[in-house]
Structure formats: C-alpha cells, structure tokens
Amino acid sequence: MADQRYPNRRDLLRIVTAAAGAAYMPVLTSSSAPAKSDSRKRQQPNIIFIIADDLGWADIGYHGSEIQTPHLDRLAERSVRFEQHYVMPTCTPTRVGLLTGRYPSRYGVTTPAYGKIFDEDTVTLAMALRSCGYDTSITGKWHMGSPPEWTPRKYGFNSSYGYFHGQIDPYTHLYKTGVPSWHRNDRYVDQEGHATDLITREAIRIIESNGERPFFLYVAYSVPHFPLAEPDEWTSIYAETIKEPSRRWFAASVTHMDDGIGRIVDAVNRRGLRENTLIIFVSDNGGQKSWHDKQQYKGRYAEKPHTVLGNNRPLRGWKGEVYEGGIRVPGLVHWPGVLKPGSLAAPVHIVDWMPTLCKLAGYVPDPGLKWDGRDIWPLVCGRTAGGEPRTFYWKTPNASAIRHGHWKLIVGKQENDIELYDVAADPYEQHDLARQHPERVKDLRRLLAEVSADDRQRRNSG
C-alpha cells in the first residue's frame, strides 16, 4: 500500500504540470502597490523572513510528515503555499541569492563559504530596505562572510545577533573547530541557552521594541542542521513514534523551531501588526541524509551518530545535489487581508525575493544590480497566471543544472555526464531522456552556457 503521508504520483504530476500553464490559485484582496507619496510609509509592510536550515520536503506537517509542526501548519492554511519553491543546494549559496537577487555563482560562491563574499558595490536586501526607511535586523545564522570584516552590520543590518558560521553546537554555541561564533552587533558574546530559544527570543524582542518605522526581520534558525541536541520537552514527543534516535532528535528540533515561530507570530499579534506584516518561510536547501564525526565539536558527538536526518520524499536527492530533493523546499508567504490562502504551483526561486520585496518597499534599483530574480508579486497575488516558461540555474562544485519550462538538464564534471528530465511528466526524476532528445540537450547546454557566462571563480575561500 502506498504511503499516504506523501502525495501520490498522480497528485504530484497534477501540481507540476499545472506550473507549465496557468498555475495560479490565490488572489489579491486589497491593493499592495507602494505609493510614492508620504502615505508610502504607512503602506510599507513589515517583513519577517524565516529560514530553516536543512529542512527537507517531507519534514513539515502540512506535507504529511510524522513531524509535528502545528504553528507552521496553521500559518500554511492561511498562506500562499509554494509547490515549487527552489533554492540552492547548500546554505551559503541560498542566503547569498536571497540577499542579492543574483545567482551566488556570480560571486564565485557554489558551496558553503567564508572569507569575503560580496563585491564592494553589492547592494544587499537589507541595504535596499534600510534606504527605504526600514529598521533591519538579523537573528540567527549569517554564513555570508567571516568576522571581523565581513559581518551583517557591514551589509545593511542595523542590528545582528546569532552566529557567524555555518553550524554550531546548540548549547556551547561553538563552531565545529571549537572557535566562538555567537555575537551581538558583530561582537562576540557569551550567552547561555539553546540556540533555537535565543534566536526566537531576539526576534520577539525586535518586534516588541519596534517603533513607527517598518522593519525587516531576518530569522535564520540553526535547526534542523546537525549537530542536534534537544531537551526532553521536545524529544519526548516522539518517544513512541520514531525509533531511530537521530531522526527523533531531528523531529524534536523541528517542533522546537515550530514553537518558536508560533511565538514570533504571537508577538506580531500582540503588537497589533498582523495586518501589515508579511511573513515568508522557506528552508535553505533539502534535507541532509546523515552525519557523524568523532573529532568536531571537541568530540561531543562522537557517540551520537546522526544516522537518519532529513526526508525529501518523494523527491529525489539530498542536500548538496541539484536533483529536486536538494533544491525544492517547503515555502509559504502570509499576509492576512492582502493574500488569499491557496496553493501556487508555478515555480519560483530564492533570487526572486530581492526584487519582489524591494518593489513592495518602494525601492528603485539601479540597472547595474543585474538581478537574476524577478518580481513575483503579481504571480503571488494573482494578477498574472505565470504561464510563460522561466529559466532557473544552479551550480555546485560537482554539477550544474538548468531548468527552462518543464525541462531540466543536469551536467556533471565529465563531458558526457548529462541527464535530462521532464519534471512535469517525471517530477521524481526517474527517467533520464538525454539520449531520446539530443537536440533539446544541445539547446539547453547552449542556454546553460549563456546563463553561466557571468559566473566567477571563487576568490577567497576563507
């Protein structure tokens, strides 16, 4: 019998096929276009962008997971839910795409990276929104440059709190090498508590202390990225339902994060800001299969192998790969009174949020920014059906991929390492059609060469 927690093949085919045509369900229920007069300040929405770390497609309740996410599930019921929200296969690239609107390979970033990431003339999302009067804050993971030079407040954030590196021990807040990472306003601090609670607490503080200015709050959780350590309050929920210990830790970390998100939404409600606050939730990449290291984190996890972590079913692949399981993630956008809840089947990409949010804030970009993303607000709010084919691009050290319309080409390191999929007819990527369609492969390789022409080699790996 098929596992009913996951969409069956017919359902997923319906979702993906709809994206090739008029793929829109939600509609706009009130005007959201920012005015150019003084009234613009009243119309600019507060923006809360929440990003999970390594949350797989099947790791969230409303996708049929065994993991309990009641707060996200309720939010999803009242949101536009993305059926095809694409990101990059790993953390730094996705975050760079979010903050610049450009494919991270434009900066030479194709994998988790340190050192200097951005060019001197880079305009980040935080910079753009701050220039429009926003108070800008980050709480959680940075991972887009190394301290002390390349830290959040250098790139448009009025306040920063959390950790600089790509992963930390949730209690000691140390990076895997043992170096400190926790900071406030780009300066190291000692803080007690679980990272999830601290990140949530700071987000609530920012919401409750906000004045008349609109705010941009970037909440970057550390979970469910390894290493995982959760109190009994959360692991006990799964004592009888999940046998594998590491999957139980994983599930507990997600439910813990979900509780934090619920508290953030409650803070917005207490301040009476719900109707003028836009909330976006995504994961930074697909779930990771497993992890075990006896030396990192001073050996604290030597006897705690993370044998089973994320779940991307029914999609193929894992974090770090350009198959759908590595790059297609849960996502939603919520704005009560403005967006009608529904499901959006048309594909979108993390690089789309920069132009979209800038447009909502009233920011006029310089043409020299060369955004790869596009303003998807007309698609999200129903003013366009989104039927025209789009092109999306991914690059990792091991492979490149391009999707145009419903065709997706994957090119590996070797010249003949080519795969072609019709992701509308074959969303699980089970049938490689490269040999059957040599001309389409040729066309897509030409398109891939054109799109990747602006990429750079990594200048500084840190």
N, C-alpha and C positions, 0 to 999 in steps of 0.2 A: 504493500500500500504506500502511496506517495506521502511524503512528509507534509502535512497540511500547514505547518508553520511557515512555509515558503510558497511564493507564487508558483503555480504550475506553469508549464511551458506555454500553454495557450494564453494564460494571463499575461505573461511577460512579453510574449510576441505581440499581444494587443497594445501593450504600453509602448514598446519600442517602435512598432510600425506606425503608430499614431504620430510619432515625432517626425516622421518623414513627410507628413502632410499637415493639415490644420490641427496642431497639437495643443489646443488651449481649452481650459475649463474655467479657471477663476476669472472674475471680472472686477473692475474698479467701481467702488460705490461712492466715492467722492473725489473731488479734484485734489491732485497731489503736486501739480506743477508749481515750482517755486516762483513767486513774483519778484520783480526787480525793485519794487518799492520797499519802504520800511516794513511793510507787512510781511516781507520775506522772513524776517527773524521769527515771527510767530508761526510761520508755516514750516520752517525747517524742522524736520523730525529729529528727536534724539535717536541715536543709532547704537544698538548693542550688538556686537558681532561676537558670537560664541563659537569657539572651535575646539573640538575634541581631538585627542592625539591617538591615532591608530584604531579608531572605531570602525569596525567592518560593517558591510551592508546588512548583515543579519545579526547585528549586535544591539539592536534597538527595538523596543517593544512593538512599535507600530509597524515594523517589518516582520512580525511574527516570531521574534526572538524569545527564548526562555528567560532572557534577562529582563528584569522589571525596570521600566522607565516611565512611571506614571505621570510625572510632570511634563516630560517631553511628549508623551502620548496625548495629553490634554492640549498642549500647545499645538501639536500637529493637527488635531481635529479642527482648530480654529485658524489654520495657516494655509498658505500655498505650499504644497509639498512637492519637491522635485523628484521626478522619477529618474532623471539622468543628469545629476549634478556631478560634473567632472572636476577633478583636482589633479595635482601632480602625484607621482608615486611615493614621494617621501616628503618629510616635513619642511625643511628649509625652502625647497623649490615652491611648494604650495604657498607658504607665507610670503615669499617674495612676489609671487604672482598676485596675491591679494593686495599687497601694499603698493604695487606699481602699475597694475593693469597690463603688465607685459609678461611674456613667457620668461621664466627665470634663466633659461639658456642665453637670453640676450645679455645677461650679466656674467655668463660663464658658469652659472650655478645649475648643476644637474643632479646633485646629491646633497645630503647634509653637509653644511659647510661653515667654516669660521673665517676669521680674518676680516678683511674689508669686502663687503658685498656690493654696495651701491656706488654708482658714479657720483662725482661731486655735484652734478646738476640734476640728480634724481629728485623728482617730486613724489613723495610718498602720499598715501591716502590721508595719513594723519596731518601732513603739511598742508595739503589741499583743504581739508576740512577746517583746520585751525585758521587758515586765511579767510574763511567764510564766517568766522566768529565762534567756532566750536571750541569747547574745552575738551582736550583729547587725553585719554588715559589708557594704559595697558596694565593688566594684571595677569600674571602667568608667564608663559614661555615666550622668550624672544627668539633666539637662534637665527638671527639675521645679521650677525656681526659680533666681534669679540670686544670685551672690555679691555682698557678703559675708553678707547677711541670710538668704537662703532656700536653704540648702545642706543636704546629707544629715544632718549631725550635729544639725541643728535638728529633724529629723523622725524620730528614733529609732535612727539608726545609731551604734553605738559607735565604729566606725572607717570612714573613707571614703578612697578612692583612685581616681584616674582623671581624668575631665574633666567640667567643669560644663556645657558647651554641647552643642548637638545634633549637631555634626560637627567633626572636627578633621583636620589633616594627620597621617597616621600616624607620621611621623618628627619633625616640628618640634613637634607637639602644640599648634599654634596654631589658633584658631578662624578661620573664613573671612575675618574682618575684620582678622586679624593680632594679635588680643589673646590673651594667655595663657589657658590653661584647665586645665592639668594641676595636680593638687593632691594633698596627703596631709592627711587630717583637716581638710579645708576650708581649708587654707592652700596657696598656690601654691608649687610646687617645680619645679626644673629636673631633668629625667630624660632620659637617653639610651636609645634603643631603639625598636623598633616597638611601637605601641600594643597589638597583639594579644599580643605576648610579655610586655609589662609587666602587662597585665590578668591574664593567666594566672599569671604569677609571684606576683602578690599573692594570688590565690585559693589557690594552693598554700601560700604562707606562712601564711595564716589557718588552713587545715586542719591543717597540721603543728604550729602553735603552740597549737592549741585545747586547753583543759584539760578539766575534768569537766563544764562547762556545755554544754548543747546549743547549736548555732549555726545562725544563719540567714545564709547567704552569697548575696548577690545579685550575679551576674556578668553585667554588661551590656557585651557586646562592641561595638566600633566598626564592625565589618565585617558584611556587605559594602557598607555605606554608602559613597558617594563622599566625598572623593577617594581613589582607590586607588593604592597603591604597594607592591609586594611584591618580596622578594628572589628571586633566581634559583632558590633552593631550591624555591620553590613555583610560580613561573611556568613553569619548565622542564618540569613535569609535563604541561603542556598545549600544549607547543610544536608537536606534530604533530597534535593532535586538535581544537584550537579556533583557527580562523583569525583571527577578529576580535580585535584586541589588547585592547580594553576588556573584552570577555567573558572573555578569558584572565586579565586582572587580577582580575576578579570571581571567577572559579573558583578562582584561586590564593588569594585572601583567604578564601574559604570553607574550603578544605582546610587552610589555616594555622590558622583558628579551630578546625576539627575536631581538629587535632593538639593544640591547647591543651586542648580538652575531654577528650581522651584522657588527657592529663597530670593533669588535675584528678581524674578518676576513679581514676587510678593512685595519687594521693596519698591518696584516701579508702581505697583498698585497703591501702596501706602502714600506715596508722594503725589498721587493723582495724575500720573504721567502716561498711563497706559494708552490713551487715545492718540498721543503724539509721540509714541516711541516705536520705532521699527526694530524688530528683533530678528536676527538671522542666526541660524545654527547649521554647522556642517562639521564633517570630520576632515582632517588634513590629508588623509590617504586611507587606503583599505587596511584591513586588519593584518597583523603580523602572525605568522604561523606559530613560532615558538622562540624561546631564548634561554640560554644557560651560559653562565660564565663564572668560573670559580675565583677569578682574580679581581674583577671590577668591584667597585664599592667596598674595597678593603675586605673582600671575601664574605660580606654579609649574606650573600645569596648563593654561596657555594653548595649548600644543602637544600636549596629551594629551586630546583629546575622548573622553569616556566615551559612545561611540555606542550600545553594547549593554551593558546591565547585567543586570537580573533576568529571570526567566522564571516566569510564573504559569500556564502552560498546564497543563491545558486550560481553566482558569478564565478568566473574562472580567475585564478591567480591570487597573488598576495601583495602586500606592501613591497615596493621596490620594483614591481613588474608593471608593464604597460598593458596587460590584459585588464578586462573590465573590473575584476576584483581588486586590483591595485589602485584604480583611478576613479571609480564611480562610487559615490558615498551617499549616506543619508544627508538630506538637506531640507530646510524649510525657511520660509520668510513669513513674518507675522506682523500685521499692522491692523488692529481692530478698527472698524469703521471706514477703512480705506480699501483693504483687500478682502475679497470674499474667499472663504476657505474652498479648497479644491486641489486637484492634482494636475501638475504641469508635466506633460510628457516630453516636450521639446527639450533637447539637450542645451545645457548652459555650462560655463566654465568659471573657475575661480577668478580668472583675469577679468571677468565681466563685472565684478563688484566695484572695482575702482571707478570706471566711467559711470556706472549706474548710481552709486552713492554720491559721486561728485555732482551729477546732474540734479539729484534731489536737493542737494545743499545749495545749489546755485553757483557752483564753481565753474568758471570758464577756462578750459585747458588751453595751454599753448600747443599749437600743432606739432611742435618739436618733441612732445612727450611720446608720440608714436605708440599709443596704446594698441595692444593686440586684442583686448577685450572690447566689447560693445555694450552700450546701454541696453539692458534687458528689461527695463521697467515697463515699456509698452507691452512686452510679452507677458510679464508677470501680472500686470493689471488688466490685460485683455484687450488692449487697443490694437493689437496685431495678432495674427494667428501663428506666426513663426513658421510658416511653411517652407520658406526658402532654405536651401541647403547651406549649412555652415561648415567651416573648416576649423578643426582643432588639432593641436600639435603637442607632442610630448617628447622629451629627450632625457635619457639616463646614460650612465657610462656603458651600459650593455646593449641598449636598443633605442630606436626611435620609432615613433608611431604618428600617423596622421589619419584623421577621420574627415571625410568630406561626404556630406549627406549621410547615407546609411552604410557607406563603405569605409572600412578601416584597414590600413596597411601597417604592418609591423616589420621593421628592418633590423636585423641583428648585426653583430660585429662582422660576420663573414658576408662576402658579396652575395652569395646565394642563399643566405639565411632570410628568407622572405615568407611572410604569411599574409593572407588576405581573407577578411571576413565581412560578410554581410550581416551587420549587427542588428538589422531589423528582422531578418529571417532567422538569424542564428545568434541570439543575444548571449548564449553561453560560450560562444567561440569554439565550437566543437568541429567545425568543418572548414578546413583551410582550402580556399578556392583559387590560390595563386596560379596553379597550373591550368585551371579551366579558363582563367581570364587574364592572359598575358598582356593584352592591350590596356586593361584597366590598371594592372600593376605598373605598367610603363607610365601611364598618365599620373598616377598617384605618386610615383617616385619623382616625377618631374615637379609636381606640386610640393612635395616634401623638400626638394632642393631649393625651391623658391622661398618657402616659408622659413627655412633654417638659415637663409643667407645672412641674416643679421645676428646670428649667434656669435659668441666669443669663446675663446679658450679661457679656462679658469686662471686668473692672475695670481691669486693668493689663497691657498687652502687653509691658512691659519695654523 
